[in-house]
Structures are given as structure tokens and as C-alpha cells.
């Protein structure tokens, strides 16, 4: 089966052609126009998608040497995300589906991330999935491929958003995650004792706005010198890792009480690129004989390959609706 998929939920314009379990061609354009604003500007994101999609699609089809009429199904992210961006991508893809008289499948962006590790791994269930992106920080239980249960989520900022906002306070470039990770290598991670909101709560929820506020106060009391920025970056990264590990252990403990023994953990989303966090997780869970899974590198950030992969799975269920309206607050739990 040949799938043509688009992903335009935020500021990445991405398209992919997938054949069964093979990525035939995959293009991702990261919009640099937002860098000077220190964050994503929704209207600018929509315009960039509109400008890039047609040219990228022509390049994709040319590179893959595939005729649009030979595509079996078209799919697009329809939520959650920025409504303008979602409308551009889904409308473009629906138009292609109508033109070539082919099915259109609406895909949940979060489901794309959550199931991304099953593309390159043989998942052991039950598993925990930790979703870490610029818009979401959530923990899910998957007893099997189609059973998804939300265990906890951020009560305020997503982790990727916290990275970006703190980087902006420190005068660093957008996106902030890679900038902080780079500088943290040269800092003292024990220099600042940062707060860990909700760390003592018995649930699996997260909170990152308190850390952001505390760091904002620290910055106002100090000069933004090189050593200060590196030490703060390192301390923030360490604190975040400790929070993540603590919450995963709490989730495993709670599930053990319900006689559910976790066999694996998937770390998905853009923050999964952070090598420091990855090493910290491996140090803890390797010793507990719990497998850690990550998506392919090209399937960590927002991308169309994960959308095509979920389409492959959902198409079997006959979930085909050309009239589906994009929903910026779409919940993954509809697939539970």
C-alpha cells in the first residue's frame, strides 16, 4: 500500500510517501522565520505551509518516481495543533484525495508520536509512553497497540515549551532545547538547586511553569555572563531529567499495584533528541531490565513519516472521512 501523508500541526512542513513498512521519500522543512520572534507565530506558520507544500510535493513525487494516481490513500494531521496550520495541510491533502478519487484518512498528531517507536522496534507490552514535545508532555499506558490510556500530563507548560522559554530568557536562539543542551555540557549541573514541582505528588502529572518562574527570578538577580548561562543550563537539564525519571518510576509503581508489569518504555517527541536525558534514562532502566525505545531520528520531531505509519494502521479499520474537520484540541483517547 502506498500512502501520501502531510504533517503541518505547528511550524514543520513535512510530507512523506510510505510503502508498507518502508519510507520511500520523506521531506521536512523547518520554518526559520520564527527564530527572530523566539517562538512560533501561528499566522506566519500557516503562510509558510501554504508557500512550501506544493513545491515540496512536486519534489517528493519526482524524487520517488511515483505518479499521484498510484497513491492508494492520502493522510494528514488533523489535530491537535495550530488551527491555521492544520487547515492548510489537511485541505491540501484532501484536495489531492478528491482529485485522484482516493480515500482520505484524518490522523491524530499525538497518536503519530505515541506509535512512532513501533515502526523500528518490536514493542513489548504493556509499555509506558512518555511524550515530550513543544506542545505536550504526557504519559500513556499501552497494554497493546490499539489500547492507549492517559496516566498523566503537564498541568501548565509542556517540557519543550519550557526549554524554549528559558532559552529565550537567557538570550539564546530558538528552538531552545538544542541550545541549552549544547551549553549544559560546559556547566556545573549541581550549581543551582532548582525546584521540582509536583515531585512529591502521588500522581503522574507534571508542572514546569514554577521552574520557569524561579529561573526568571535568578536571571534578574544575576548578570547574563557565560559561566552563569552554562551552569544554569546544566542545572535545568539535570532537574528536568530527575523529574522525568521520578514520574516514570511513580507510574511503574502505581501500575504494579494494579498487577500491571511494565515491559518497556518509549520516549517520543522532539525532546527525545536530548542525549543527556537519554543517558540518564538508560542508566536507570537498563538496571531494571525495562527496554527503552526511541523512534528513528527523522521520526522524533514533527514529521509526516509518523503520520503515514499511523495511517497504515488506521486504514485497516476503515476510518475514512473526507469531510473530517481539523480539531486543534483533538484527543488521542478517541482511539482507546
N, C-alpha and C positions, 0 to 999 in steps of 0.2 A: 504494500500500500504506500502510495506517495502522498505526503502531507505538506502543504504550504502553510506556514504559521507566521504570525506577526506578534510582536510584543512592544507596546507603546504605553505602558501604565504610568511612566514618570518621565525621565529625561534620557533614557536609552532608546534609540530606534533600532529595532532588531528584526530580522526576517530569516527564516530557515526552511530548507527543504529536507525532509527526513524520509527515508525509505526503510520501512520496518524498524530495525534497531541500528540503522546507520545514518549518520549525519552526512548528507550529500553535499550541502553547501550551507554556510551559516555566516551571516554578516551582522556586526554590531557597530553602531555609530554612537559614541558618547558625546553629548552636546556640550561643547566647551563654552558656549555663550553664557552659561550660568556662573562660570568661575569668578567673574568680576563682581557678581552680586553676593557671593558667599553662600549660595543656596539656590534651589530650583525656583524659577519664576514660571508659574503654570502657563500663562499665555504664551510666553516665549517657547516653552517646551512644545506646545501644540503646533505652533508655526513651524518649528524645526522639523517635527514629524511630517508635516504636510509637504515641506520642501524636499525632504530626503526620501520618502517612501517609494515614489515612482522610480527614481534613478537607481535606488538600491535594488528594487525588484527586477528591473531590467538587467542589472549586473548579475544578480543571483541566478536568474534563468539562463543568462548567457554562459556564466561560469560552469553551471551544472549541465548545460546542453540538454535541458528539459523544456518541452513545449507546455504552456499552461493548460492546454486541452487534455494533457496526460496526467495532470494532478487529480488524485482521487477525492481529496477533501481539503477544504480551506478552514483554518482555525485562527482565532485571535483572542488576545486577552480582553476580557470584558469587565474586569473589576477584580479586586479593588484598585484604586489609583486615582489620578487626576482626571476628572470627567472630560475635559477638553482633549487630553491626550488619548484617553480610551476611545472617544468618539472618532478621532481621526483614524486610528489603527483599525478599529472594528468596521467602520464604514468602508474604508478602502478594501478590506479583505472580503466583506460581504459583496461588494460590487464585483469583485473577481469571481466569487462563487456563483452569483446570479448570471454573469456574462457567460460562464462556461457550463452553466446548468449542473453545478456540483454542490454537495452538502456543505453547510457552514456549521462549525462547532464553536460555541462560546466557552472559553476556558477561564477558570479562576486563577489569577496570578499567584496566590498563596499556595494553591494546590500544585502549581508548577514547581515552586521551590521545594515544597514538602516531599514531592515524589521524585525530585531530580536525582537523588542518590541511587534510586532503583535502576537507572539507566546503565550505570557502570559497576554496580555491585549486586550480589545475590543477598538480599536483605534477610537477616534473621529476625523473626518476630517472636514476641512483641518487642517493639522498639520505641524509644523516645526520639522525637524530632525537635531540635532547637532551631527555630527560625530567627535569624539575626540580619535585619535589613535596615535601610534608612527610614522605612515607614512602619515596620512591625518588629516586635520582639515577643515571641510566643513559644510555648512548649506544648507539644502534642504527644498523645499516646496513639500508636498504631498497632492494634492487635493483629491486623492483616492489611493487605494492600488497599482495600476499599473502606476500612473502618478507621476513621480519624476522630479523635476526641481531644478537645482543648483542655489542658490541665492548668495553664496559667499564662499570663501576658503582662506587658508593661502597663502600669496604671497611668503613665504620662508619656515621656519621650521614648521613642524607640532607641535601641543602642546605637545604630548607625547615625541617627539624628543627633544623639549626644556627642558622638565623635566629631561630627561636622560643626556643631555649635561651639564646642570647646576649642576646636582648631581656629574657628573664626575669632574667638576672644583672644587667642594667642597670636593673632596676626598671620596665621598660616593659610595656605591655599585650600580651595575646595576641589575635590572632596577631602574631608579632613582625616578620615581613617588612615590612609597610607602615609600622610604627613606625620601624624602622631606616632605611628609605628616606627617610621624611619628615625625620628628624633629620639624616641624612647630607648633605642639601642645604646645611646651615649649618656643616658641619665641614670640617676640613683633611684631605683624603684621603691626604696624604703624611706626616701627623704620626707615625703608628705604622708601623713596619716589621714586619708580621705574617708568620708562617711560611706556606709554600706546600707542604704535604705532597704527596709523590709527583710533584712538578713535574718532577723530572729522570728519572723512570722512563720507559721506552720504551713503556709500555702506555697504555691509555685509561681506567685506573681513577682513582677519586677518593678523597680522605680529608679529612674535615672535623673530626674529633674533636680533632686536635692544635691547630688554630686555637682551638677552644673552650677547651681547657685553658690555652693561652697567654693568652687574653683573661681567663680566670678569675683567673690569677695577677696580671695587670695591674690588675684591679679591686681585688684585695686590697691592692695596694700604693698605690692612689690613692683619693681621695675621689670619690664619685659626684656630681661637680658638672656643671653644664650643659655647659660647654665640653668637658670630658673625654668625656662621653657622645656629643656631636656629632662630635668628632674620631675617636673610636673607631668609631662607626657608619660614618663616611665611609671610614675606612681599611679596615674589614672589607669593605665593599661593593666597594671598588676591588680588594682582594686576591682576592675571590671571582670578580670579572669576569676578572681576569688568569688565574686558574686555568682557568676555563671556556674562554676563548679559546685558551690554550695546549693544552689537551687536544683541542679540536676540530681545531686545526691539526695536532696529532700524529696524530689519526685520519685526516685527509685525506692526510697524508704517507705513512702506512703503507699506505693503500688505493692510492695512486698506485704504490707499489712492486709492488702486485699487479695493476696495469693497470686499476684502477677509478677513474674520474674523477668526483668528486662534482659534481653539478649544482646541488644545493640543500641547505639545512639547515632543519629545522623545530625550533622551540623551543616546547615544550609543558609543561603543568602550571602550578600556581599561581605559581611564581617567574617565569614568563613575563610576569607583570604588571609586573615591575620595570622602570621606564622607563630607569634608569641603565644596567642591564645590556644592555637592548635597544639603546641608542645606541652603547655600546662595541662590540657585535657588528656593528652596521651599519657603523661606521667601518672595521672590519677587512675584512668580507666583501664589502661593496659594491665595494671596490677590487680584489678578487679575482674579481669577476663571478660570484659564487655567490649565488643567490637565497636570501633569508631568508623563511621562512613562519611565521606565527603563527595560532593558532585565533581564532575570534570571541571577543570579551571574555567572553561568557557561557559559553564552552566551555573556558576556561583552568583555573579551579578545578574541583573535583569537581562533576560535573553529569550530568544524565540525558540531555541532548541528544547528548553524545558516545556514550552507551550506545545510544541509539536509532539513531544513524548507523551504528555497527558492526553492529547487528542487521540493518539494511537490507542490509549487505554479506554477513553470515554466513548470513542466512536462505536465500540462493540456494544455499548448499552443503548445505542440509538438516540442519544441525546443531541438531536439536530433541530435547531430553531433559528431560521434566518431572520426572524423578527425580534430576537432577543435584544433587549435594551441594555447598554452598558450601565453598570451599577458601581459607583465609586466606593460603596461600603459593602460590597458583596462578601458574604461569609462562606468560608470553606466548609462549614459544618453542614451545609446542604447535602454534602456527599457522604455524610456519616452513615 
